[in-house]
Amino acid sequence: MDLITSNILTIITFLPAVGAVLLLFSNREHVRSIRAFALIITILTFVFSLQLVAHFDSKNPDFQFALRVPWIPSLGIDYSMGIDGISLFLILLTTLLTPLAVLASWSIHDRLKEYFIFMLLLETGMIGVFASLDLFLFYVFWEVMLVPMYFLIGVWGGERRIYAAIKFVLYTMLGSVLMLVAIIALYFMHGDATGTFTFSYPQIQSAIASGRMVLAPTIQLWLFLAFFLAFVVKVPLFPLHTWLPDAHVEAPTAGSVLLAGVLLKMGTYGLVRFNLPLFPQMSHLFAPLISLLAIVGIIYGALVAMVQPDMKKLVAYSSVSHLGFVVLGIFSFTTQGMEGAIYQMLNHGVSTGALFLLVGVIYDRRHTRLIEEFGGLANRMPVYAGFFLVVTLASIGLPGLNGFVGEFLILLGTFGASHARAAVAAVGVILSAVYMLWMYQRVIWGEIDNDRNASLSDVVGRERAMFIPLLIVMVWMGVYSNHFLRRMDASVAKLMNQSQSGRVEYAEAPSTCRTAERCTEISQGYAFFAYPWLISVHRSAVRDNPTGDTPR
């Protein structure tokens, strides 16, 4: 590979950050130059990211474009980057949505320079999360991403922006602290088991899969829960979703686009990347409960979205429902369900990102998002109505558009795991059509009965530039889905093998847990202290190892 290709992940990740640094030295009075510069940087980042697709080997399940440079050698911390078929298109989704978010920010006038600095830093954090192969580096990017979003909501948001920004950070930070504890625990456990202290995710996962690093059921339980809570808060999975509507409603349009389009996918990506391969036994044990929560989220999110008077809040609750499908597909432990879940991450980012852009267009004109304030917009904004129709149909899963493929694969995979789960989850598809089409009918069709809507102008060239790429992607993903799916086949097959392999074994501890019987006593004691229900989970793990053999 040439110099650019071998360092392409570094270029893609840090190009926006370099742009943010250069913006620091710009004159804040040059508004047009600042906007143009931010747009050029994000477009260049997208162009460079296309190199990933051009040079990606779809038959190779391992991490590609890998780069590993010692960062803090004394602590086993490396600058380690790489992608596989799972993270490939999530990075492309990020680099596609960011320039569109910049185009949607033309209505921002206050502190414009700082606004685009935070947006460019946010893009660096988002890409870094999907490309990191070192757990410490992953955590750094995970936290770096929070800061710009906090300021985007807290400074350029709506009336309750401070409340929404603080709530967003508190919810996410709670899970992040738990994940940090689990990462440090894995670091020391790997060092004790192999003699090598490292934060390298591939090395730790390989050690667990090969049996060189064996986790006691109780330890695996708590580590699983620490990672799981950090990720499901970000998804968000019911009942940890309450921060999302506030954050969406108060965030500026670009913030909502990136929050729904990319940041929520970090939660589902974390479940796929870390929970399933590192803790396969616990993933299987908790699968029924997680699937139940996902189904509740699907139905609950759809029902609450149906009664929302605010378009932005309706789209926010629809995200709770749609991401429930993704979680359901992940924990179906079927190839169809897993590929459908990853595909649905992309679908949701494209469709919901477009929905927030559509809401932003009429908000810029009317400064309200209340559905009752509109009606008959097709008479004044026919092009806008056409864009809105295609995006609505894509969101409800019309065949031929992107949403259908992901939902179909998820339900197909879930049906193979549980007929009942698939049947109940399918109700969410019907409900999504109800609330989306009902919203479209009230906003677009009918006569104009509000005089303030009579003078609305249709979408301009800049706004068409936001929607046309997304509509092309919707049709492309709906008609030529194999173009995307075949690039993730090998990585998903490897992931399924990792999540299905292994059996529960007891690890020898030097002092408090020298026998399998003593491990059982201590495990049950810890589980009883937390939740009585966890005892049944632990006993299920014990049944997988009835002899209580300790590893050799």
C-alpha positions as CSV (number, residue, x, y, z in Angstrom):
1,M,0.0,0.0,0.0
2,D,1.1,3.6,-0.7
3,L,1.8,6.1,2.1
4,I,-1.8,7.6,2.0
5,T,-3.5,4.2,2.0
6,S,-1.4,2.8,4.8
7,N,-2.2,5.9,7.0
8,I,-5.7,6.5,5.7
9,L,-7.4,5.9,9.1
10,T,-5.1,8.5,10.7
11,I,-5.8,11.0,7.9
12,I,-9.6,10.5,8.1
13,T,-9.7,10.7,11.9
14,F,-7.5,13.7,12.4
15,L,-8.2,15.8,9.3
16,P,-11.3,17.4,11.0
17,A,-9.2,18.1,14.1
18,V,-6.5,19.8,12.1
19,G,-9.3,21.9,10.5
20,A,-10.6,22.8,13.9
21,V,-7.1,24.0,15.0
22,L,-6.8,26.1,11.8
23,L,-10.1,27.7,12.5
24,L,-8.8,28.9,15.8
25,F,-6.6,31.4,13.9
26,S,-9.4,32.6,11.6
27,N,-11.1,36.0,11.9
28,R,-14.5,35.4,13.3
29,E,-15.9,38.3,11.2
30,H,-15.2,36.3,8.0
31,V,-18.5,34.3,8.3
32,R,-18.6,33.0,4.7
33,S,-15.0,31.9,4.8
34,I,-15.5,30.0,8.1
35,R,-18.5,28.1,6.7
36,A,-16.8,27.4,3.4
37,F,-13.6,26.1,5.2
38,A,-15.6,23.8,7.5
39,L,-17.5,22.4,4.5
40,I,-14.3,21.8,2.5
41,I,-12.7,20.0,5.4
42,T,-15.7,17.7,5.9
43,I,-16.0,17.0,2.2
44,L,-12.3,16.2,2.0
45,T,-12.7,13.8,4.9
46,F,-15.5,12.1,3.1
47,V,-13.5,11.8,-0.1
48,F,-10.6,10.2,1.8
49,S,-13.0,7.8,3.5
50,L,-14.0,6.5,0.0
51,Q,-10.5,5.0,-0.1
52,L,-11.5,2.6,2.6
53,V,-14.2,1.1,0.3
54,A,-11.9,1.1,-2.7
55,H,-9.2,-0.9,-1.0
56,F,-11.3,-3.0,1.3
57,D,-10.9,-6.8,1.0
58,S,-14.4,-8.1,1.5
59,K,-13.1,-11.7,1.9
60,N,-10.8,-10.8,4.8
61,P,-12.6,-11.0,8.2
62,D,-9.6,-9.5,10.1
63,F,-8.9,-5.8,10.8
64,Q,-7.6,-4.0,7.7
65,F,-5.7,-0.7,7.2
66,A,-4.2,-1.6,10.6
67,L,-1.7,0.8,12.2
68,R,-0.1,0.2,15.5
69,V,2.4,2.6,17.1
70,P,3.5,2.5,20.7
71,W,2.0,5.4,22.6
72,I,2.7,4.9,26.2
73,P,4.8,1.6,26.1
74,S,5.3,1.5,29.9
75,L,1.6,1.0,30.3
76,G,1.0,-1.1,27.2
77,I,-1.0,1.6,25.5
78,D,-0.7,1.8,21.7
79,Y,-2.0,4.1,19.0
80,S,-3.8,1.2,17.3
81,M,-6.3,1.7,14.5
82,G,-8.1,-0.7,12.1
83,I,-11.5,-1.5,10.6
84,D,-13.4,-4.5,9.5
85,G,-16.7,-5.0,7.6
86,I,-18.6,-4.0,10.7
87,S,-17.0,-0.6,11.2
88,L,-16.3,0.2,7.5
89,F,-19.7,1.7,6.6
90,L,-20.2,3.3,10.0
91,I,-17.2,5.5,9.3
92,L,-18.6,6.3,5.8
93,L,-21.9,7.2,7.4
94,T,-20.1,9.6,9.7
95,T,-18.1,11.3,7.0
96,L,-21.3,11.5,4.8
97,L,-23.5,13.1,7.4
98,T,-21.0,15.6,8.7
99,P,-20.8,17.8,5.6
100,L,-24.6,17.7,5.3
101,A,-24.8,18.8,9.0
102,V,-22.5,21.7,8.1
103,L,-24.8,22.7,5.2
104,A,-27.7,22.6,7.7
105,S,-25.9,25.1,9.9
106,W,-26.3,28.1,7.6
107,S,-28.8,29.5,10.1
108,I,-26.2,29.6,12.9
109,H,-24.9,33.2,13.3
110,D,-23.9,33.4,17.0
111,R,-20.3,32.3,17.8
112,L,-20.1,30.7,14.4
113,K,-16.3,30.1,14.6
114,E,-16.6,28.1,17.9
115,Y,-19.6,26.2,16.5
116,F,-17.7,24.8,13.6
117,I,-14.6,24.1,15.7
118,F,-16.8,21.9,18.0
119,M,-18.4,20.2,15.0
120,L,-15.1,19.3,13.5
121,L,-13.8,18.0,16.8
122,L,-16.9,15.9,17.1
123,E,-16.3,14.3,13.8
124,T,-12.8,13.3,14.9
125,G,-14.2,11.7,18.1
126,M,-16.9,9.8,16.2
127,I,-14.5,8.4,13.6
128,G,-11.9,7.5,16.3
129,V,-14.5,5.4,18.2
130,F,-15.2,3.2,15.2
131,A,-11.5,2.9,14.2
132,S,-9.8,2.3,17.6
133,L,-8.3,-1.1,18.4
134,D,-6.8,-0.2,21.7
135,L,-9.3,-0.1,24.6
136,F,-7.6,3.0,26.2
137,L,-7.6,4.8,22.8
138,F,-11.2,3.8,22.3
139,Y,-12.2,5.3,25.7
140,V,-10.3,8.5,24.9
141,F,-12.3,9.0,21.7
142,W,-15.5,7.9,23.5
143,E,-15.0,10.7,26.0
144,V,-13.6,13.3,23.5
145,M,-16.8,13.0,21.5
146,L,-19.0,14.0,24.5
147,V,-17.4,17.4,25.0
148,P,-18.2,19.0,21.6
149,M,-21.8,17.6,21.7
150,Y,-22.3,19.0,25.2
151,F,-21.4,22.5,23.9
152,L,-23.3,22.2,20.7
153,I,-26.5,21.5,22.7
154,G,-25.7,23.7,25.7
155,V,-24.7,26.9,23.7
156,W,-26.6,26.7,20.4
157,G,-29.6,24.7,21.6
158,G,-33.2,25.7,22.5
159,E,-34.7,27.2,25.6
160,R,-33.9,24.2,27.9
161,R,-30.5,23.6,26.3
162,I,-28.6,23.6,29.6
163,Y,-30.9,21.0,31.2
164,A,-30.7,18.8,28.1
165,A,-26.9,19.1,27.8
166,I,-26.2,18.3,31.4
167,K,-28.7,15.3,31.3
168,F,-26.9,14.0,28.2
169,V,-23.5,14.2,29.8
170,L,-24.6,12.7,33.2
171,Y,-26.3,9.7,31.6
172,T,-23.4,9.0,29.3
173,M,-20.7,9.7,31.9
174,L,-22.3,7.2,34.3
175,G,-21.9,4.4,31.8
176,S,-18.5,5.6,30.7
177,V,-17.1,5.4,34.3
178,L,-18.3,1.8,34.6
179,M,-16.7,0.9,31.2
180,L,-13.4,2.5,32.3
181,V,-13.4,0.3,35.4
182,A,-14.0,-2.8,33.2
183,I,-11.3,-1.8,30.8
184,I,-8.8,-1.5,33.6
185,A,-9.9,-4.8,35.0
186,L,-9.3,-6.5,31.7
187,Y,-5.9,-4.9,31.4
188,F,-4.7,-6.4,34.7
189,M,-6.4,-9.7,34.2
190,H,-4.7,-10.1,30.8
191,G,-1.4,-9.2,32.4
192,D,-1.9,-11.8,35.2
193,A,-2.9,-14.5,32.8
194,T,-0.4,-14.0,30.0
195,G,2.4,-11.9,31.5
196,T,1.6,-9.1,29.0
197,F,-0.1,-6.0,30.2
198,T,-1.8,-4.4,27.3
199,F,-5.0,-2.5,26.3
200,S,-5.0,-4.1,22.8
201,Y,-8.5,-5.3,22.0
202,P,-7.4,-8.0,19.5
203,Q,-4.9,-9.4,22.0
204,I,-7.4,-9.5,24.9
205,Q,-10.1,-11.0,22.7
206,S,-7.7,-13.6,21.4
207,A,-6.6,-14.5,24.9
208,I,-10.2,-15.1,26.0
209,A,-11.1,-17.0,22.9
210,S,-8.1,-19.3,23.1
211,G,-8.5,-20.0,26.9
212,R,-5.2,-18.3,27.8
213,M,-7.3,-15.8,29.8
214,V,-10.2,-17.3,31.7
215,L,-12.8,-15.3,33.5
216,A,-14.7,-16.6,36.4
217,P,-18.5,-16.4,35.8
218,T,-19.0,-13.7,38.4
219,I,-16.2,-11.6,37.0
220,Q,-17.5,-12.1,33.5
221,L,-20.9,-11.1,34.7
222,W,-19.8,-7.8,36.2
223,L,-17.6,-6.9,33.3
224,F,-20.4,-7.7,30.9
225,L,-22.8,-5.4,32.8
226,A,-20.2,-2.6,32.9
227,F,-19.7,-2.6,29.2
228,F,-23.4,-3.2,28.5
229,L,-24.7,-0.3,30.6
230,A,-22.2,2.1,29.0
231,F,-23.5,1.1,25.6
232,V,-27.2,0.8,26.1
233,V,-27.3,4.2,27.7
234,K,-26.0,5.5,24.4
235,V,-28.3,3.4,22.2
236,P,-30.6,4.2,24.2
237,L,-32.4,1.1,25.2
238,F,-35.6,1.3,27.2
239,P,-35.8,2.3,30.1
240,L,-32.5,4.3,29.8
241,H,-33.8,6.5,27.0
242,T,-35.2,9.5,28.8
243,W,-32.2,11.8,28.0
244,L,-32.7,11.3,24.2
245,P,-35.9,13.3,23.6
246,D,-34.6,16.3,25.5
247,A,-31.3,16.3,23.8
248,H,-32.9,16.0,20.3
249,V,-35.5,18.7,20.9
250,E,-33.0,21.2,22.3
251,A,-30.1,20.5,20.0
252,P,-29.6,22.5,16.8
253,T,-30.5,20.8,13.6
254,A,-26.9,19.7,12.9
255,G,-26.5,18.4,16.4
256,S,-29.7,16.3,16.1
257,V,-28.5,14.9,12.8
258,L,-25.2,13.7,14.2
259,L,-26.7,12.6,17.5
260,A,-29.3,10.4,15.8
261,G,-27.2,9.5,12.7
262,V,-23.9,8.6,14.4
263,L,-23.7,8.9,18.2
264,L,-26.5,6.4,18.9
265,K,-24.8,3.9,16.7
266,M,-21.8,4.0,19.0
267,G,-23.9,2.1,21.6
268,T,-25.0,-0.6,19.2
269,Y,-21.5,-0.8,17.8
270,G,-20.1,-1.3,21.3
271,L,-22.4,-4.2,21.9
272,V,-21.3,-5.9,18.7
273,R,-17.6,-5.1,19.0
274,F,-17.1,-5.7,22.7
275,N,-19.9,-7.4,24.6
276,L,-20.5,-10.3,22.3
277,P,-16.8,-11.4,21.5
278,L,-15.4,-10.7,25.0
279,F,-18.3,-12.1,27.0
280,P,-20.1,-14.6,24.8
281,Q,-21.6,-16.7,27.7
282,M,-23.1,-13.7,29.5
283,S,-24.3,-12.4,26.2
284,H,-26.3,-15.6,25.6
285,L,-27.5,-15.7,29.2
286,F,-28.9,-12.1,29.1
287,A,-30.2,-12.4,25.5
288,P,-33.8,-13.1,26.5
289,L,-34.0,-10.2,28.9
290,I,-32.2,-7.8,26.5
291,S,-34.5,-8.9,23.7
292,L,-37.5,-8.3,25.9
293,L,-36.3,-4.8,26.7
294,A,-35.7,-4.2,23.0
295,I,-39.2,-5.3,22.1
296,V,-40.7,-3.1,24.8
297,G,-38.6,-0.2,23.4
298,I,-39.9,-0.9,19.9
299,I,-43.6,-0.8,21.0
300,Y,-43.2,1.9,23.6
301,G,-41.2,4.2,21.3
302,A,-43.7,3.9,18.5
303,L,-46.7,4.5,20.8
304,V,-45.2,7.6,22.4
305,A,-44.1,8.9,19.0
306,M,-47.7,8.6,17.8
307,V,-49.0,11.1,20.3
308,Q,-46.2,13.7,20.0
309,P,-47.3,17.2,19.0
310,D,-43.7,18.2,18.2
311,M,-42.2,16.8,15.0
312,K,-38.7,16.7,16.4
313,K,-39.8,14.8,19.5
314,L,-41.8,12.4,17.3
315,V,-38.6,11.6,15.3
316,A,-36.7,11.3,18.6
317,Y,-39.0,8.7,20.0
318,S,-39.0,6.9,16.6
319,S,-35.3,6.4,17.2
320,V,-36.0,4.6,20.4
321,S,-38.2,2.2,18.5
322,H,-35.8,1.8,15.5
323,L,-32.8,1.2,17.7
324,G,-34.8,-1.5,19.5
325,F,-34.9,-3.4,16.3
326,V,-31.1,-3.2,16.1
327,V,-30.6,-4.5,19.6
328,L,-33.1,-7.3,18.9
329,G,-31.2,-8.3,15.8
330,I,-27.8,-8.3,17.6
331,F,-29.1,-10.6,20.4
332,S,-30.8,-13.0,18.0
333,F,-27.4,-14.6,17.5
334,T,-28.2,-15.4,13.9
335,T,-26.2,-14.3,10.9
336,Q,-29.3,-12.7,9.3
337,G,-30.2,-10.9,12.5
338,M,-26.6,-9.6,13.0
339,E,-26.2,-8.4,9.4
340,G,-29.7,-6.8,9.6
341,A,-28.8,-5.0,12.8
342,I,-25.6,-3.6,11.3
343,Y,-27.5,-2.6,8.1
344,Q,-30.2,-1.0,10.1
345,M,-27.6,1.1,11.9
346,L,-26.8,2.6,8.6
347,N,-30.4,2.8,7.5
348,H,-31.4,4.7,10.6
349,G,-28.5,7.1,10.3
350,V,-29.5,8.0,6.8
351,S,-33.3,8.1,7.2
352,T,-33.5,9.7,10.6
353,G,-30.7,12.1,9.7
354,A,-32.8,13.2,6.7
355,L,-35.9,13.5,8.9
356,F,-34.1,15.9,11.3
357,L,-32.9,17.9,8.3
358,L,-36.5,18.1,7.0
359,V,-37.7,19.3,10.3
360,G,-34.9,21.9,10.4
361,V,-35.8,23.3,7.0
362,I,-39.3,24.3,8.1
363,Y,-38.1,25.3,11.6
364,D,-35.8,27.8,10.0
365,R,-38.8,29.3,8.1
366,R,-41.4,29.2,10.8
367,H,-39.5,28.8,14.1
368,T,-41.9,26.2,15.3
369,R,-42.0,22.4,15.1
370,L,-45.6,21.9,16.3
371,I,-47.5,19.7,13.8
372,E,-50.7,21.7,14.4
373,E,-49.0,24.8,13.0
374,F,-48.7,23.3,9.6
375,G,-50.8,21.7,6.9
376,G,-51.0,22.0,3.2
377,L,-47.3,22.6,2.7
378,A,-47.4,20.7,-0.5
379,N,-49.2,23.7,-2.0
380,R,-46.3,26.0,-1.3
381,M,-43.4,23.6,-1.1
382,P,-43.9,20.8,-3.6
383,V,-40.2,19.8,-3.8
384,Y,-40.0,19.7,0.0
385,A,-43.1,17.5,0.1
386,G,-41.5,15.1,-2.4
387,F,-38.3,14.8,-0.4
388,F,-40.4,14.3,2.8
389,L,-42.4,11.6,1.2
390,V,-39.4,9.5,0.1
391,V,-37.8,9.8,3.5
392,T,-41.0,8.9,5.3
393,L,-41.4,5.8,3.1
394,A,-37.8,4.8,3.7
395,S,-38.3,5.2,7.5
396,I,-41.3,2.9,7.6
397,G,-39.5,0.2,5.5
398,L,-41.1,0.4,2.0
399,P,-39.6,-2.3,-0.2
400,G,-37.1,-0.7,-2.7
401,L,-35.8,1.7,-0.1
402,N,-33.1,1.2,2.6
403,G,-35.3,0.6,5.6
404,F,-36.9,-2.5,4.3
405,V,-33.7,-4.6,4.0
406,G,-32.6,-4.1,7.6
407,E,-35.9,-4.7,9.2
408,F,-36.6,-7.8,7.1
409,L,-33.2,-9.3,8.0
410,I,-33.7,-8.5,11.7
411,L,-37.2,-10.1,11.8
412,L,-36.0,-13.1,9.7
413,G,-33.1,-13.7,12.1
414,T,-35.2,-13.1,15.2
415,F,-37.8,-15.6,13.9
416,G,-35.1,-18.2,13.7
417,A,-34.3,-17.6,17.4
418,S,-37.9,-17.1,18.7
419,H,-41.2,-17.0,16.8
420,A,-42.9,-15.0,19.5
421,R,-40.2,-12.3,19.7
422,A,-40.4,-11.8,15.9
423,A,-44.2,-11.6,15.9
424,V,-44.4,-9.0,18.7
425,A,-41.6,-6.9,17.2
426,A,-43.3,-6.9,13.8
427,V,-46.1,-4.8,15.4
428,G,-43.5,-2.1,15.7
429,V,-43.3,-2.0,11.9
430,I,-47.0,-1.4,11.6
431,L,-47.0,1.3,14.3
432,S,-44.1,3.1,12.6
433,A,-46.2,3.4,9.4
434,V,-49.0,4.8,11.5
435,Y,-47.2,7.6,13.2
436,M,-45.0,8.6,10.2
437,L,-47.8,8.6,7.6
438,W,-50.1,10.4,10.0
439,M,-47.5,13.1,10.6
440,Y,-46.9,13.4,6.9
441,Q,-50.6,13.8,6.2
442,R,-51.1,16.5,8.8
443,V,-48.0,18.5,7.8
444,I,-48.1,18.2,4.0
445,W,-51.6,17.5,2.7
446,G,-54.8,19.5,3.0
447,E,-55.4,23.2,2.6
448,I,-53.3,25.9,4.1
449,D,-55.3,27.1,7.1
450,N,-52.5,29.1,8.7
451,D,-51.7,32.4,7.0
452,R,-48.1,32.3,8.0
453,N,-47.6,29.2,5.9
454,A,-48.9,30.9,2.7
455,S,-45.7,32.7,2.1
456,L,-43.2,29.8,2.7
457,S,-40.6,29.3,0.1
458,D,-39.6,25.9,-1.3
459,V,-36.2,24.3,-0.7
460,V,-33.3,26.3,-2.1
461,G,-30.1,24.9,-3.8
462,R,-28.2,24.5,-0.5
463,E,-31.0,22.5,1.0
464,R,-31.4,20.3,-2.1
465,A,-27.7,19.6,-1.8
466,M,-28.4,18.2,1.7
467,F,-31.3,15.9,0.6
468,I,-30.3,14.6,-2.8
469,P,-27.2,12.6,-1.6
470,L,-29.3,11.0,1.1
471,L,-32.1,10.1,-1.3
472,I,-29.6,8.5,-3.6
473,V,-28.2,6.4,-0.7
474,M,-31.7,5.4,0.3
475,V,-32.5,4.0,-3.1
476,W,-29.0,2.5,-3.5
477,M,-29.2,0.6,-0.2
478,G,-32.7,-0.5,-0.9
479,V,-32.0,-1.9,-4.4
480,Y,-28.4,-2.9,-4.3
481,S,-28.1,-4.0,-0.7
482,N,-25.7,-6.8,-1.6
483,H,-23.1,-4.1,-2.4
484,F,-23.0,-3.4,1.4
485,L,-23.8,-6.8,2.8
486,R,-21.1,-8.7,1.0
487,R,-18.4,-6.4,2.5
488,M,-19.6,-7.3,6.0
489,D,-20.2,-11.1,5.5
490,A,-16.7,-12.3,6.5
491,S,-16.5,-10.0,9.6
492,V,-20.0,-11.0,10.7
493,A,-19.2,-14.7,10.2
494,K,-16.1,-14.3,12.4
495,L,-18.1,-12.4,15.0
496,M,-20.8,-15.1,15.1
497,N,-18.0,-17.7,15.6
498,Q,-16.6,-15.7,18.5
499,S,-19.9,-15.2,20.1
500,Q,-20.9,-18.8,19.9
501,S,-17.6,-20.3,20.9
502,G,-16.3,-21.1,24.4
503,R,-17.8,-22.4,27.6
504,V,-18.0,-21.1,31.1
505,E,-15.0,-22.1,33.1
506,Y,-13.8,-21.0,36.6
507,A,-10.6,-19.1,36.9
508,E,-8.2,-19.8,39.7
509,A,-7.7,-16.8,42.0
510,P,-4.7,-16.7,44.3
511,S,-6.5,-16.2,47.6
512,T,-10.3,-16.0,47.8
513,C,-11.4,-18.4,45.1
514,R,-9.2,-21.5,45.1
515,T,-11.9,-24.1,44.3
516,A,-14.9,-24.2,42.0
517,E,-17.1,-24.7,45.1
518,R,-15.6,-21.6,46.7
519,C,-16.1,-19.7,43.4
520,T,-19.8,-20.7,43.5
521,E,-20.2,-19.4,47.1
522,I,-18.5,-16.1,46.4
523,S,-20.3,-15.6,43.1
524,Q,-23.7,-16.2,44.7
525,G,-22.8,-13.8,47.5
526,Y,-22.0,-11.0,45.1
527,A,-25.0,-11.7,43.0
528,F,-27.3,-11.7,46.0
529,F,-25.9,-8.3,47.1
530,A,-26.8,-6.8,43.7
531,Y,-30.0,-8.5,42.5
532,P,-31.6,-11.8,43.5
533,W,-32.3,-12.3,39.8
534,L,-28.6,-12.4,39.0
535,I,-28.3,-15.6,41.1
536,S,-30.4,-17.4,38.5
537,V,-28.1,-16.1,35.8
538,H,-25.0,-17.3,37.6
539,R,-26.5,-20.7,38.3
540,S,-27.2,-21.0,34.6
541,A,-23.6,-20.4,34.0
542,V,-22.7,-23.1,36.6
543,R,-24.9,-25.6,34.8
544,D,-22.7,-25.2,31.7
545,N,-19.8,-26.5,33.8
546,P,-21.3,-29.1,36.2
547,T,-17.9,-30.6,37.0
548,G,-16.5,-27.4,38.3
549,D,-13.2,-28.1,36.6
550,T,-10.6,-25.4,36.9
551,P,-8.6,-24.6,33.8
552,R,-5.2,-26.2,33.4
